[in-house]
Amino acid sequence: MSTAIARLLPRASASLVADLDTLISTALFCGVGLLLSLSVLLLDQYIPGEWF
């Protein structure tokens, strides 16, 4: 991932690239978690039973 950022921002410092890489990883993790939570809420309406 950092090589792609370095290609897009050739004058970016190493710390900026590391910060962006961390930010992207965190955003992807949170996005997957939100999608999973939303899918459980939607499936709970159509599938009877107790999930938790």
N, C-alpha and C positions, 0 to 999 in steps of 0.2 A: 504494500500500500504506500509506503514512504517513497518508493521510486516513482510512482505515478504522481505523487504530490510534488516531488522534486522536478519532474519534467514540466509540470504545469507552472510551477513557481521557481524558476532557475536561480533567482537571487535570494531565496528564502534560507534562513539560518537553520541549523540542525535542530535547535530547540523549538523553533516554530513548526517544523515538520513533525517532530515528536508530539507536540501539543495537538496538532491537527489530527494525527493518527490516533491519539487517545480519544479525542472528541468524536471522531467518526466511529470508533469501536464502541464507545458508550452510547452513541445515538442508535446504532444498529441493535445493540443489546436491548435498549429501552423500547425501540420500535417493535422488536419481535415479542417482547413481553406484553406490550399493549395489544398487539394483534391476537396473541394467545388468550388474553383475558377477555377481549371482545368476542372471540369465537366461542369461549365457554359460556358467556352470558347469552349469546344467540342460540347456542345448542340447548341450553337449559330450558328455553321456552318450548322446544319441540320434543325433547326426550324426557319422558317421565322418570321420576326417581330422585334420590338424593345424591348429589355429587360430592358434597363435603360433609 
